[in-house]
Amino acid sequence: MTSESLLLIGRETGNAHEVFETHAERLTRRTNVDDVSIATYESEPVRELRAQFEAISTDRTYVIPMRAAHTHDTIEDVPAALSYISGNVRYCEPLGRSPAVTEILRKRAVNLVPAGEDASLVIVGFGSSSKPYHRQTTEYHAARLRDGSDYGEVLTCYLLQNPAVECVRYNVSKRRAVAVPLFVTRSEATDERVPDALELGRGGIEYADPFGKHPRITDAIRAEVEKQRTLTVEEPSASVSFETQLTRTRRPVATDGEGFPQ
């Protein structure tokens, strides 16, 4: 029988470790994999996680990047680190495109500012001027919320690209507004940079929490594992996902004097 494990991986920021542990505990009870573990890193996944990954002995490992969308880390450094896992690696999409996330965004908003024609909902994404992933994910949820949330307007903004979060206060046209960060865990960005840019001290804009320990994130992880399990059996050999391609092509390069990849 094939042994399977599930690995939740992400950067060690804010309350990330605590959040990942909560989801791992739930998934241990709700999935039928042999092991559920977490891996966090500060800046260098290859160097920091090599030993942990070399110790994984299951035949198949499902790896969930605990981010809303792909970043440089998830498309370069993390796949390189995953090369140290000896068994078959099923590298999954980040969580942000799950329909469960749309539901979380809506609930986070409604808890602070009830939906209505006189209310604006603002989704705050991380953004990147060089990669489209955060914009694609943010706009995906904005479109879904415009169709079914009953807010008078649904806007998007970004920490690192336009439309900038600093402009939200001047872009909303409704009497009330709530901003919801499209982030999995708390970080310096969610706790300081976004609130400062929104000028929350001036009032008029409510600010929600990141996804954190929300049980629907656990559901989204479980659904992704089941999808990957099905694809393992049914996926045509010629069909290779973006994430699978990353694990095949990204490898550690130069080494330092201690033999660790840089």
C-alpha positions in Angstrom: 0.0 0.0 0.0 1.2 3.5 -0.9 2.1 5.6 2.1 1.1 9.3 1.9 1.9 12.4 3.9 0.7 16.0 3.8 3.0 19.0 4.2 1.9 22.6 4.9 4.7 25.0 4.0 5.1 28.7 4.3 7.2 31.6 5.5 7.6 32.1 9.3 5.9 35.4 9.8 3.5 36.7 12.4 1.4 33.8 13.7 2.2 31.5 10.8 3.4 28.6 12.9 0.4 28.7 15.2 -2.0 28.9 12.2 -0.3 26.0 10.3 -0.4 23.8 13.5 -4.1 24.4 13.9 -4.9 23.3 10.3 -2.5 20.4 10.6 -4.2 19.1 13.8 -7.6 19.3 12.0 -6.3 17.6 8.9 -4.8 14.8 11.0 -8.3 13.9 12.1 -10.0 14.6 8.7 -7.7 13.1 6.1 -6.6 9.5 5.6 -2.9 10.3 4.9 -0.3 8.7 7.2 1.2 11.9 8.4 0.5 15.7 8.5 3.4 18.1 9.2 4.4 21.7 8.7 7.5 23.4 7.5 8.3 27.1 8.0 11.3 29.1 6.9 12.6 32.6 7.5 14.4 33.3 4.2 16.1 30.3 2.7 13.9 27.2 2.2 16.7 25.0 0.8 19.1 25.6 3.6 16.6 25.7 6.4 14.4 22.8 5.4 16.8 20.3 3.7 17.3 18.1 6.7 13.5 18.0 7.5 12.7 17.1 3.8 15.4 14.4 3.6 13.7 12.7 6.6 10.4 12.3 4.9 10.0 8.6 4.0 6.4 8.3 2.6 5.9 7.2 -0.9 3.9 10.3 -1.8 3.8 13.7 -0.3 1.2 16.4 -1.0 2.7 19.8 -0.5 0.4 22.8 0.1 2.0 26.3 -0.1 0.2 28.3 2.6 -0.1 31.5 0.5 -2.9 33.2 -1.3 -1.0 33.2 -4.5 2.4 32.2 -6.0 5.4 34.3 -5.0 9.1 34.1 -5.9 9.5 31.7 -3.0 6.8 29.3 -4.2 8.0 29.2 -7.8 11.7 29.2 -7.2 13.0 28.4 -3.7 10.4 26.1 -2.3 10.3 23.7 -5.4 14.1 23.5 -5.2 13.9 22.5 -1.5 11.3 19.9 -2.3 13.8 18.1 -4.4 15.2 16.6 -1.2 12.1 14.6 -0.6 12.8 11.1 -1.8 9.3 10.0 -2.8 6.8 11.3 -5.3 5.9 15.0 -4.6 2.5 16.4 -5.5 3.1 20.1 -5.3 -0.3 21.9 -5.1 -1.6 25.3 -6.0 -1.6 28.0 -3.3 -4.9 28.3 -1.5 -6.1 31.6 -2.9 -8.1 30.4 -5.8 -10.3 28.1 -3.7 -14.0 29.1 -3.7 -13.8 28.7 0.0 -11.7 31.8 0.1 -14.4 33.9 -1.5 -16.7 32.7 1.3 -14.2 33.7 3.9 -13.7 37.2 2.4 -17.5 37.7 2.3 -17.9 36.6 6.0 -15.0 38.7 7.2 -16.5 41.7 5.5 -20.1 41.2 6.7 -19.0 40.7 10.3 -17.8 44.3 10.3 -19.9 46.1 7.7 -23.1 44.4 6.5 -23.7 44.2 2.8 -25.8 46.9 1.2 -25.9 49.4 -1.6 -24.3 52.1 0.6 -21.3 49.9 1.5 -18.0 49.1 -0.3 -15.9 46.0 0.1 -12.2 46.3 -0.7 -9.9 43.3 -1.2 -6.3 44.0 -0.3 -3.8 41.8 -2.2 -0.1 41.7 -1.9 0.6 42.4 -5.5 3.8 42.3 -7.6 4.9 44.4 -10.4 6.7 41.5 -12.1 4.4 38.5 -11.5 0.6 38.4 -12.2 -0.4 35.8 -9.7 -1.7 38.0 -6.9 -3.6 40.3 -9.3 -5.2 37.2 -10.9 -6.2 35.8 -7.6 -7.5 39.1 -6.2 -9.5 39.9 -9.3 -11.0 36.3 -9.3 -12.5 36.8 -5.9 -13.6 40.4 -6.7 -15.5 39.2 -9.7 -17.3 36.4 -7.7 -18.1 38.9 -4.9 -19.5 41.4 -7.3 -21.9 38.7 -8.6 -23.1 37.5 -5.2 -22.2 39.7 -2.2 -24.8 42.5 -2.5 -22.2 45.2 -1.7 -22.7 48.4 -3.6 -19.2 48.1 -5.0 -16.3 45.7 -4.7 -12.8 47.2 -5.3 -9.3 45.7 -5.3 -6.0 47.3 -4.2 -2.4 46.1 -3.7 0.5 46.6 -1.4 3.1 46.6 -4.1 1.3 47.7 -7.3 -1.5 49.9 -8.6 -4.2 50.4 -7.7 -2.4 51.1 -4.5 -3.8 50.5 -1.0 -2.9 54.1 -0.2 -5.6 55.3 -2.6 -8.5 53.2 -1.2 -9.8 56.1 0.9 -10.2 58.3 -2.1 -11.5 55.5 -4.5 -14.4 54.2 -2.5 -17.7 55.9 -3.4 -20.0 54.4 -0.7 -20.8 55.7 2.8 -19.3 52.7 4.5 -16.3 50.6 3.6 -14.6 47.4 4.8 -11.1 46.2 3.7 -10.3 42.5 3.8 -6.7 41.3 3.4 -6.1 38.5 1.0 -3.5 36.9 3.2 -3.4 33.6 5.0 -1.5 34.7 8.2 -0.7 37.8 10.0 2.5 39.6 9.1 4.2 42.9 9.2 2.3 43.7 6.1 -1.2 42.9 7.5 -0.5 44.4 11.0 1.4 47.6 10.0 1.9 48.4 6.4 -1.7 47.9 5.2 -3.4 49.6 8.3 -1.0 52.6 7.9 -1.7 52.9 4.2 -5.5 52.8 4.9 -5.1 55.5 7.5 -7.4 53.5 9.8 -7.0 56.1 12.5 -9.1 58.6 10.5 -12.1 56.3 10.7 -14.6 55.4 8.0 -12.9 52.1 7.0 -13.2 48.9 8.9 -10.3 46.4 8.6 -10.8 42.6 8.8 -8.4 39.8 9.8 -6.5 37.5 7.5 -7.8 34.0 6.9 -5.8 32.6 9.9 -7.4 29.5 11.5 -10.7 29.8 9.7 -12.1 26.2 9.3 -12.9 26.8 5.6 -9.1 27.0 5.0 -8.8 23.5 6.4 -11.6 22.5 4.1 -9.8 24.0 1.1 -6.6 22.1 2.0 -8.5 18.9 2.3 -10.2 19.4 -1.0 -6.9 20.1 -2.8 -5.4 16.9 -1.4 -8.4 14.9 -2.7 -8.1 16.6 -6.1 -4.5 15.7 -6.3 -5.1 12.2 -5.2 -7.7 11.8 -8.0 -5.3 13.4 -10.6 -2.6 11.0 -9.5 -4.8 8.2 -10.8 -6.6 9.8 -13.7 -4.3 12.5 -15.0 -3.0 11.8 -18.6 0.7 11.3 -18.7 1.1 14.1 -21.1 -0.7 16.6 -18.8 1.7 18.3 -16.4 0.5 21.0 -14.1 2.5 24.3 -13.5 3.4 23.2 -10.0 4.5 19.7 -11.1 6.7 21.3 -13.7 8.3 23.5 -11.0 9.3 20.4 -8.9 10.9 18.9 -12.0 12.9 21.9 -13.1 13.9 23.8 -9.9 17.0 22.5 -8.3 19.5 23.9 -5.8 22.5 25.3 -7.6 25.9 26.4 -6.1 27.0 25.1 -2.7 29.0 26.7 0.1 31.9 25.3 2.0 29.6 23.3 4.2 27.9 21.6 1.3 24.6 23.3 1.7 23.0 24.8 -1.4 22.8 28.6 -1.5 
